[in-house]
């Protein structure tokens, strides 16, 4: 009703696919629906990008996507290994000054563990992760401290095993995307975070333990990343420094001019992270994926 009242107008449309109110589930949320930026690979050519979605979406939505010939057929990634089940939990995209014009960002438990291990090896295992933050026990409604030392986290078998399992799934999906799009290794950038495990009956699902830094907002050359609350070495968050060094400088040719992105960190711990989401779950602007130019109508471009 909000869309019909506030959104409809010239060049704006809305479609409802639910036959029964509240019949969807988490797979149907916006974080599980995305768009690969424009690419060309062999006979595949998607000048206005290609629809991408994860597991389990409604049959009606699948059919709607399949009918979008300009940006279809959709590319499907497996997301049902995640507790929330959304593709934005392990991938996103940013502009780059390269022939393709963008690079793929992926969640990387491997990188996070390497960073923590490096601190521990340097005798800094007593530094605090998630300092000053709290979790919620949803059964009791009580809060408890999220603080944990680097060494204690590296000795946590549940989170390390969950992260290892998540890494295997991410590697599998990223390899498929690289092959489909034709991405090279230097077009894939790792974003550090560890995963936790949620057991439901006989099934185990993965969810971000550290704030999912890949689950970000992208506004052209500006990116808003969940504040990672990593250990502070010399007063500086090691995760923020790493991301600023690799995303905010010219080292990876990111940004429209290749000089780096404008990187901002936002505290979404209370509002999203400890509720199993991040900033991209609250808003889904895809501002870089439609390279329109004056005088060109999307319905006339073809493929």
Secondary structure, 3 states (H helix, E strand, C coil): CHHHHHCCECCECCCCCCCCCCCCCHHHCHHHEEEECCEEECCEEECCCEEEECCCCCHHHHHHHHCCHHHCCCEECCCCCECCCCHHHCEEEEEECCCCCEEEEEEEHHHHHHHHHHHHHCCCCCCEECCCCEEECCCCCCEEECCEEHHHHHCCHHHHHHHHHHHHHHHHHHHHHHHHHCCCHHHEEEEECCEEEEEECCEEEEEECCCCCCCCEEECCEEEEECCCCCEECCEEHHHHHHHHHHCCHHHCECCCCCCCEEEEECCCCCCHHHCCCHHHHCCCECCCCCCCCCCCHHHCCC
